[in-house]
Amino acid sequence: MELGWDTTAVHAGREDLAALGVHAIPLDMSTTAPLASVGSGGEAYELMATGGVPAPGQTTVYQRLWNPTVARFESGVSALEGAPEAVSFATGMAALAAVLLAAVADGKPHVVAVRPLYGGSDHVLATGLLGTQVTFVRPGGVRAALRPDTGLVIAETPANPDLRLLDIKALVAEADGVPVVIDNTFATPVLQRPLEIGASLVLHSATKFLGGHGDAMGGVVATDPGWAARLRQIRAITGGLLTPWPAYLLHRGLATLPVRVRAQQENAHKVAAALQSHEAVTRVLYPGLPECDPLGLVGTQMSGPGSLMSFEVDTADQAEAIPAHVSLMTHAVSLGGVDTLIQHPAGLTHRPVAAEAKPHATMLRVSIGLENPEDILADLVQAIEAVC
Ligand SMILES: *Cc1c(COP(=O)(O)O)cnc(C)c1O
């Protein structure tokens, strides 16, 4: 039976629970596992250190190699992204680092990155710390930037922080066979599934919407078996693994992901529409507004515009002052949780980004939560009016 997508969100990764005689996800905290013999243990070690997964009943040796609680979360994510496999990491940045290391190890260290990107992703690429060489481009500039040693094309849509949308199919065509990585953190698989339209890897900061409650960090990459094995090998060797307790929380978050994303989106729509008519707001950036979606991607590539928005006011001083005046929402970085957060990208999340690509200092980004939209709007408006 082909299950509905919301059903999958509730049940994926829980297939073995009934056989275990439990109903909720079990939390297995073991750092090590009993070995029957040196030979069988060594064989399992070898398998997992080279990117394999243990067979049922085979020893898992050591938590850095494999853990059942973590594997259940991965299996939930792969089902939601329509991917054969998913590999999780300690954070979104650890996931990106593993993807970059895989390209470098394959002798293809050149990365074409479509700006804007999350500030941390821009930073790791700009520093070249992991042995990559980057060419930053704007949408449409990918093909001209490709080199024989280009191993990856990286993009976000909606992008952080200006919510710019990008046509993934067009990007994949431009990439001309080079694997495309889409950071799907803002859209989540509820609204957009890039692997179904040609991307090779989908990356998430699971810290954001997947967990959804602001209390667990993680990263995850959904992809094909070849990439997955390579990423597991890198994880086993370098140790940037997701541990069981956050994996448990993130997996629990998947069950409510569709409901949260749709409800937050509904709130965001109302807040964006109302902000647009406020005289102190010079621009609202939200994919649900027709002028922010010139390619008509909402309703085609994305089933909805999501719950992140940015807006601009007249001066940078005003933008920096507004977050100090909010009372219901929290002035904090991060996004995608059940409560509303506001932050100044140029000063915080995108601080390390080079001047030519830095977001406008007049811009604030808001992650809309599950509060009543009237309350979110009232808080935002009183903070704006306290300053402007
Ligand atoms: C937060 C974020 C990341 C980094 O994830 P961490 O879990 O903080 O390491 C990457 N991409 C996007 C779009 C993000 O918002």
The ligand as an SDF file (V2000), in Angstrom:
LIG
                    3D

 15 15  0  0  0  0  0  0  0  0999 V2000
   21.6250   26.5960   10.4770 C   0  0  0  0  0  0  0  0  0  0  0  0
   21.8840   26.3060    9.0480 C   0  0  0  0  0  0  0  0  0  0  0  0
   22.9780   25.5230    8.6460 C   0  0  0  0  0  0  0  0  0  0  0  0
   24.0010   25.0050    9.6430 C   0  0  0  0  0  0  0  0  0  0  0  0
   23.4560   24.0730   10.5030 O   0  0  0  0  0  0  0  0  0  0  0  0
   23.9590   23.8170   12.0140 P   0  0  0  0  0  0  0  0  0  0  0  0
   23.0770   22.7310   12.4820 O   0  0  0  0  0  0  0  0  0  0  0  0
   23.7990   25.1100   12.7410 O   0  0  0  0  0  0  0  0  0  0  0  0
   25.3900   23.4280   11.9140 O   0  0  0  0  0  0  0  0  0  0  0  0
   23.1200   25.2400    7.3050 C   0  0  0  0  0  0  0  0  0  0  0  0
   22.2470   25.7180    6.3810 N   0  0  0  0  0  0  0  0  0  0  0  0
   21.2020   26.4880    6.7280 C   0  0  0  0  0  0  0  0  0  0  0  0
   20.2800   26.9710    5.6690 C   0  0  0  0  0  0  0  0  0  0  0  0
   20.9750   26.8100    8.0690 C   0  0  0  0  0  0  0  0  0  0  0  0
   19.9530   27.5840    8.4010 O   0  0  0  0  0  0  0  0  0  0  0  0
  1  2  1  0
  2  3  1  0
  2 14  2  0
  3  4  1  0
  3 10  2  0
  4  5  1  0
  5  6  1  0
  6  7  2  0
  6  8  1  0
  6  9  1  0
 10 11  1  0
 11 12  2  0
 12 13  1  0
 12 14  1  0
 14 15  1  0
M  END
$$$$
